[in-house]
């Protein structure tokens, strides 16, 4: 650990000097400029809501409207994806599941180690054992060898062991004091198909014409959402929980510390890696040079020390820690339809009412 950041050992063990978390705040702006229009993600309306179309998540506060620009889950997926390519791919096992004609990297699975694609694969027994060890004793070694990013970004084995691993790294992007905009549109067919005797109106109704794209059609639904203008800035808040890190355990003290260093290295790499600015169509966000970012190591009593670890330093730490810990084996396994049948039978047995 010759290139480990100064004081990092105090992050790994409990004690009066142990900090609670690392906090990074970064200000962003639209690539068009601070007054550019950006498009937030759309979400389906809550069940039973009067509005049936998708919309933005905007909270109306006395100080102005706050709009969600990228959720915790979306940010996690963006950060986790870097571990599929070099130099980061060597830090974690590359687990590929062959399912029919598809090959799925575990790093792309929506529910990580608890996703059906791996839960019903040849890894099912190993995963169940790893989740059970975490649930029963807090031993994270099994997950660290199979799917270490599940320890970094969190996972819930909701359909099997009920084991839940909290997120170590979380990040959210919000825009402040936003104004919602609308837009309209009209589809114009290339020709008047009826006037040109290309379509017989006695055989094709006006609804058919609209459905087939042969008639004038106004834009409706989510297409009316015109993005937002941001007056109070766009901020990314990212946190690495050192408290959650210190909850990770192994069979003995030395192995526990090696495990924590390894997972910390992965977390720091994810936390400090430059993010791809293109979030979605109409939303390219870059750092705002007019507003300084803030980075700190925060203690339980509210004290703060500067956080100065660069991405290059984080990567060196991760590489050294991974080498000392021993990265789990990369492997290619097959999805097993038989495991699905077994899982269905096991769930039916659990839900069967007891007699007597």
Secondary structure, 3 states (H helix, E strand, C coil): CCCCCCCCHHHHCCCCCCCCEEEEEEEEEECCCCCCEECCCCECCCCCCCCCCCECCEEEECCEEEEEEECHHHHHHHHHHHHHCCCHHHHCCCEEEEECCEEEEHHHCCCHHHCHHHHCECCHHHHHHHHHHHHHHCECHHHHHHHCHHHHHCEECCCCCCCEECCCEEEEEEEECEEEEECCCEECCCCCCCCCCCCCCCCCCHHHHHHCCCCCEECCHHHHEEEEEECCCEEEEEEEEHHHHCCCECCCHHHHHHHHHHHHHHHHHHHHCCCCCEEECCEEEEECCCCCCEEEEECCCCCEEECCCCHHHHHHHHHHHHHHHCCCCCEEEEECHHHHHHHHHHHHHHHCCCCC
